[in-house]
Amino acid sequence: MMKQPSFLSLTVPWQHRYCHGGTLRKTSKGRGSRPLSTKDPIHLVLKINKSTVRGGLRNRYAFKLMTALIKRYSLKFFIKIEQFSIQNDHVHLLIRGSRRSKLQSFLRVLPGQFAQNMTDTPETTNEGKKDRREKIWKYRPFTRIVKGFKPYQIVRNYIQLNECEANGRPYSKTRLRGLTQEQLIELWNN
């Protein structure tokens, strides 16, 4: 008796087993189901097209809107926001959720509501076709489950460093790798 072929047997390389979305989606590495965890924190990255949002996400309107939406929908879907940073062209969030369905809803609703509020509804032309506009989001939301304490500290420091750079700290190529313990303490005191 022959078994039915399984379409879920896509082999994901070990370094991408806890990741999904973003640029991985364009390759076969990110085409499985999105791994989500209710026990471990999740690093979420949302990236916009720079040409669609004037002034980027750090302009007054977009920054206020994104902050309000994060707070609103984290309360609605019982998502704990441990840390977030809004950059000019992307958003970093470190989140925890109690249920997979709530996490999925948060990942669906937050970008959708931001895109709806930033653009007008597409108008119907005379021929009945909808007006096509450029997409707000460059990629699907990138998520990575953070397993272990050391990776958790690295993600927290990375998000904090991004926030400091958005507030005027000069960009460094070495970023977190070149920081001493004193510089890490200074990073968190700003």
N, C-alpha and C positions, 0 to 999 in steps of 0.2 A: 504494500500500500504506500503510495507516494504522498508526502506531506505537502500542504499548501505553501507556496513561497511566501516568505515574510518580507514585507516592505519596510519594517522597522529595524532591520538588521544593518542599518548604515553604521559603519564603524567610525567612531569619532576618535581622533588622536587624543592621547591621554592629557596633553596640555590644554585641550579645549573641552574636556568633559564637563566642566562646570560653567562654561561660557555659552552665550547665545546672542545673536543679533549683531548689529554694527556691520563692519566689513566682513565678518565671518559668514554672513548670510549669502554673500556673493559666491562663496565656494561651497563645496559639499560638506565642509567641516561644520557649518552652522545650520544645517537643514533639518536636524532632528527636532524633537520637542524641546521646549525651553525648560532647562533644569531650574527648579525653584525649591527653596528650603524654608521650612517654618522654624527650624532650630538655629540656622546659621544666618549671619547678616548677608545682604546682597548689595553689591556695588552696581549702581544703575547709572548709565551715561546716555543722555539724549543730545544729539548733535543736529544743529539747524543748517540750512543753506544760508550762507551769508548774504546772498543777493535778495532773499525774500523778506528779511527783517531789517529795516533801516536802522542803523546804529547798533545792531546786534542785540543780544539779550541784556546788556548792561545799560541800555537807554532807560530812561525813567519809567515809561509806560510798560515796556516788556518785563523789566525787572520786578515792578510791583505786581503785575499780572501773574508772572510765574511764581513768585513768593506766595501770593494769595491762593493760587490753585494748588500748590504743594500742601499748604496748611489745610485747605478745605477738604481735599480728597484724601489726605492722610487720616483725617478725623472720620470721614465717611466710611472708609474701607478698613479702619482699625490698623493702619500702618504706622509703625514707630519710625520717625525720621531721626536717626542718630546724628547725622551730619549732612549738610548740603552746601554746595558752592555753585553759584551761577557765574559762568564765564561769558565772554563776548559771543562765542559761537557754540558753546555746549554747557550742559548742566551735569554736575556730579551729585549723586545721592547715595547715602549709606542707609539702607532701610532694613527693617525686620517686619515680618507679617505673621499673623497667627494662623491663616488659612491660605491654601494655594489659590482658591477661587478669588479671594480678596486681593491677593497679589496680582493675579491676572487682570482683574478689573482695574486696579490702580494703574498698571502698565498700559492699559488700553485707554482709559478715560483721561489721564493727565495730559498726554501729548495731544489727544483729540480735542480737548477743551481749549488748550493753548492755541492750536491751529485755527479753531473756529473763531476764537476771540480776536486773533491777529488779522484774519482775512474776512472779507465780506462773503456772504453766501454767493455761490456762483449764479450769475443771472442767466436766464434763458434767452437765447437770441430768437430772431424771427423764424428761423427754420426749426425751432424746438430743440436745438442742440445746446448742451450746457457749455458755458465759457470755461475753457481749461486755464488754470492758473498754475504757476510753479509751486511745487510742494514745499511746505515749511521745513519738514524734517528730511535730512539728508539720508539717514539710515533708519532702520527699525531700532527700537531701544536695545542697547547693549546691556546685558546683565552678566554678572559673574558672582557665583557663590563664594564667599570668603571662608575658607576652612582653616582653622587654627588661629592661635593668638598672634603669632608673628606676622602673618599676612594681614590680619586685622589691623595691627598697628601700622603697617606699611600703607594700607589703604587710607586710614585716618590721617596719617602724616601727609600723604599725597593730596588728599582733598584740602587739607589745611594750607599746604603750600600753594595750591591752585588759587585758593581764596586770597592769600597774601599777594600773589602775583597779579590778580585782578584788581587789587587795591593799591598797586604801585610798586611792589617789590620787583627788582630787576630779575629777568629770566636768566637761568643758568643751565648750561647743557648737562652738567653733572646732576643737577636737581637733588634728589634725596640721597644718592650714593655718596656725594661729597660733603654731606652735613655731619658735623660733629655733634656730640651730645649737648653741648652748650648752645649750638645753633638751633637744634631741635627745641630746646626749652624756650629760646628766644622766639621761635616760630609760633609757639602756642601762646606766648605772652602778648603778641601783637593783637 
